[in-house]
Amino acid sequence: MVILKVVTYVWIFFVISLFFFGFISSDTTRNPKN
């Protein structure tokens, strides 16, 4: 099933981006640019 593989990759990308954006937002709150 190719669709299952695509869904798995999408889920992995979603989780990684979620952690990445969470890390960036927490970093900006600790060290505000302006």
Summary of the structure (lengths in Angstrom):
residues: 34
radius of gyration: 14.7
end to end distance: 48.9
largest distance: 48.9
contacts: 58
relative contact order: 0.10
helix: 85%
strand: 0%
